[in-house]
Amino acid sequence: MRYSALSIIKNGLTGNKGWKPVWREPDPKQHYDIVIVGGGGHGLATAHYLSKKYGVTNVAVLEKGWLGSGNIGRNTTIVRSNYLLDGNQPFYEHSMKLWEGLETDLNYNVMMSQRGILNLAHSDAQRDAFARRGNAMLMSGADAELLDIDAVRDMVPFLNFDNARFPIKGGLLQRRAGTARHDAVAWGYARSADSHGVDIIQNCEVTGFTIHDGKCTGVQTTRGTISANKVGVCVAGSSSMVMAKAGMRLPIESHVLQAFVSEGLKPTIPGVVTFGAGHLYISQSDKGGLVFGGDIDGYNSYAQRGNLPVIEHVAEDMMALMPFLGRARLLRMWGGVMDMSMDGSPIIDKTHIDGLYFNGGWCYGGFKATPASGDAYAHLLATDRPHETATQYHLDRFARGAMIDEKGAGAQPNLH
Ligand SMILES: Cc1cc2nc3c(=O)[nH]c(=O)nc-3n(C[C@H](O)[C@H](O)[C@H](O)COP(=O)(O)OP(=O)(O)OC[C@H]3O[C@@H](n4cnc5c(N)ncnc54)[C@H](O)[C@@H]3O)c2cc1C
């Protein structure tokens, strides 16, 4: 069913009885060409591009819970392509371009809002680093503007400019960045994949892999055994546990990241603002709530809930940057489990087991990557070759010493 102004009017005049379920609820078949493990943003995007772009439609997405129960429905919704390194920037710019056409591609409103991201600089060295990053962005076709302090003041006059613990020296602005409604992204991809024939199977946990003579020929699930020519795993925070079922040990740790939402306020913050001297990113939702987050909790966990010290840390950062928000009330918070790779960059690759593929290690930046990750993973699954923007995301790069250490912060998840 195609969504349009006409279909809204027609259904409005006929008691809204003509709407169809957004996707089917099929029982799993015994065999698929490709089985995707994990119905998060990346799994659903992979199914969409596999079926729509590569014409591979005998595909199942197996999700252990309900669509949107993982990180795709828990993130702070920021999309941007402001990376530095060759291995990353073209990939994230490809993603940004896909975001810009996503609503047309999916015929679904994902509330893409390109309201810009401003990274604040608080030292001369940080401003120099932002100039370098901005140049790398421009060279890959992205947009970037280096702002001096007056331009920052014009844009976000409510920041603490006069008596700040970390004085603001300028900022790096990407105007095409912004936010998108995260669960609508999952629903839009699911709807499109389903309409192209993909079976989306919820409440179906993969409990093991069928592997003989170094070849993966299917999966065992809580709804029976399913055979497949190829199996693509993309389970984000569960990566290590799921790949352990295939006997693999990954260069990934799982950590909790929390997100916070305030009570609804009048329009206050024009885009996304990040605090370069601490770790705070903040934007305002269409409903008026301030949406913000900070560091990972700093200990390994598979629990989707966080702890109090990070709340205190984030509140302190907010007071340092925007003291006028001191009396805003926190409405709710939640946690998600991050698959932190050891260089902060993702993995989209074949494994040493024939027919078994892996996508993960997104740390806390995988939402913005959803379209490009789906496109690149679909390309790999369909052609057995890496997508041109994802040629460096190999699993063995840690053994080879070919890491993509984006922030130059070292191989420690707590620094990414
Ligand atoms: C608080 C928070 C804030 C964030 N903010 C941002 C942000 O602003 N911008 C950004 O770019 N990124 C952000 N991220 C990161 C981003 O959300 C993730 O990197 C990305 O969503 C991960 O990919 P996914 O959507 O496929 O993951 P998920 O939605 O977690 O999908 C994985 C799915 O696999 C399923 N699964 C697990 N095990 C099995 C199994 N055995 N069998 C079947 N299914 C299984 C899970 O149930 C889950 O649904 C944030 C994350 C969090 C938690």
The ligand as an ORCA input file, in Angstrom:
! r2SCAN-3c Opt
* xyz 0 1
  C      21.497      5.519     24.355
  C      22.027      5.393     22.954
  C      22.251      6.530     22.193
  C      22.757      6.439     20.900
  N      22.841      7.553     20.134
  C      23.234      7.479     18.846
  C      23.212      8.623     18.019
  O      22.769      9.699     18.440
  N      23.662      8.515     16.737
  C      24.141      7.344     16.261
  O      24.592      7.312     15.116
  N      24.111      6.201     17.005
  C      23.666      6.240     18.285
  N      23.616      5.107     19.055
  C      24.091      3.835     18.499
  C      23.082      3.124     17.605
  O      21.815      3.112     18.193
  C      23.569      1.682     17.353
  O      24.916      1.680     16.939
  C      22.755      0.998     16.254
  O      21.375      1.176     16.460
  C      23.090     -0.498     16.255
  O      22.550     -1.171     15.146
  P      21.071     -1.824     15.114
  O      20.093     -0.730     14.923
  O      21.048     -2.865     14.101
  O      20.993     -2.433     16.575
  P      19.768     -3.067     17.370
  O      18.524     -2.261     17.203
  O      20.251     -3.295     18.764
  O      19.550     -4.426     16.601
  C      20.106     -5.678     16.934
  C      18.966     -6.643     17.083
  O      19.471     -7.970     17.187
  C      18.575     -8.688     17.996
  N      19.210     -9.910     18.470
  C      20.199    -10.048     19.384
  N      20.518    -11.333     19.554
  C      19.715    -12.038     18.720
  C      19.570    -13.421     18.453
  N      20.311    -14.350     19.079
  N      18.631    -13.811     17.541
  C      17.864    -12.895     16.892
  N      17.967    -11.559     17.127
  C      18.890    -11.152     18.025
  C      18.241     -7.693     19.110
  O      17.046     -8.050     19.789
  C      18.130     -6.395     18.345
  O      16.807     -6.071     17.978
  C      23.098      5.153     20.365
  C      22.856      4.009     21.118
  C      22.304      4.118     22.405
  C      22.011      2.864     23.200
*
